[in-house]
Amino acid sequence: MADFIFKNNSMALVLVICSFGLCLVSTHAELQRFEQPAKTEGTLSFLVLGDWGRKGAFNQSEVAVQMGRVGEKMNIDFVVSTGDNFYDNGLTGKQDKAFVESFTQIYTANSLQKQWYSVLGNHDYRGNAEAQLSSQLRKIDSRWLCLRSFIVNSELAEIFFVDTTPFVKSYFTDAEGHTYDWRGIGSPRDYIANLLKDLKLALSESKAKWKIVVGHHAIRSIGHHGDTEELVRKLHPILKANNVDFYMNGHDHCLEHISDTESPIQFLTSGAGSKAWRGDIKEQNRDGLKFFYDGQGFMSVQLTQNEAEIAFYDVSGNVLHRWTTTKLLHSST
């Protein structure tokens, strides 16, 4: 019953990034891998936020306050950003004041002074995408870590971050007057093929209890943008084949939970970090819909060896939807 509320295999190269106890082990060709230890009792908790960077406007600051409160209560380990980190057109460069004004000066709670793992959204590609990927930003605020695609491993869970913007054909063929920073992409076809190859290998080799994939664009959504057909065709089959538990995204400015009708995958949208209330809800393809909320908010994730709890919060910190699932202690997937 749905709840509705409308209103590179090669020689290893070790890079040292020591903020928040974080270590990066990277290979030249494979997806970069970051080690993020779970708590001593073997649990993991984090917040998920998307589509947020507006210098505090559109309730961004209010959402940040509630994130701080929930983060303290949960003793979170880190924060995940699902992209569209800076509006309207990403950052202009490494010294763009919007980085501090939309990030450092907004998420000030003690509980949020943890590592932030971020992917790029389509609005980020409309600016200087390379700036967000730069280590220079980590010198300004050491919490910040944004890459195109990478892996965060906590043993209990592995989180696979995927750069979904280059998958969307219309950004190349019908940019609607926008300019995208495609430096580092090269041939989109080759870029996507290599990314999917690396992702498929990493997922197949993962021994984690929980497998989570994060991208900016939705695979399934009834919000304004709806399903991303390129991801339905190219990414969804890989997730199903490799027993992924959760796919988390932003892009649609809402909070949303859809259960896959073809597998145990849960599609979780957290793209309500600031501007929302579009009132644009698709009537078709609502199979598996558990929850949809058109306003601002964020999501939390708590994991143990045999249980996962997902919760969605509004701008006042109210729990709108909570969902729990369990796994056998000795299951292999």
Sequence and secondary structure as in RCSB ss.txt:
>XXXX:A:sequence
MADFIFKNNSMALVLVICSFGLCLVSTHAELQRFEQPAKTEGTLSFLVLGDWGRKGAFNQSEVAVQMGRVGEKMN
IDFVVSTGDNFYDNGLTGKQDKAFVESFTQIYTANSLQKQWYSVLGNHDYRGNAEAQLSSQLRKIDSRWLCLRSF
IVNSELAEIFFVDTTPFVKSYFTDAEGHTYDWRGIGSPRDYIANLLKDLKLALSESKAKWKIVVGHHAIRSIGHH
GDTEELVRKLHPILKANNVDFYMNGHDHCLEHISDTESPIQFLTSGAGSKAWRGDIKEQNRDGLKFFYDGQGFMS
VQLTQNEAEIAFYDVSGNVLHRWTTTKLLHSST
>XXXX:A:secstr
  EEE      EEEE   GGG EEEEESSS EEEE    TTS EEEEEE S  STTTTTHHHHHHHHHHHHHHHT
 SEEEE S  STTT  SSTT THHIIIIITT  SGGG SEEEE   HHHHTS HHHHH THHHHH TTEEE SSE
EEE SSEEEEEE  GGG THHHH  TT     TTT SHHHHHHHHHHHHHHHHHH   SEEEEEESS SS  SSS
   HHHHHHTHHHHHHTT  EEEE SSSSEEEEE SSSS EEEEE  SSS        S  TTEEEEE SSEEEE
EEE SSEEEEEEEETT  EEEEEEEE  TT   
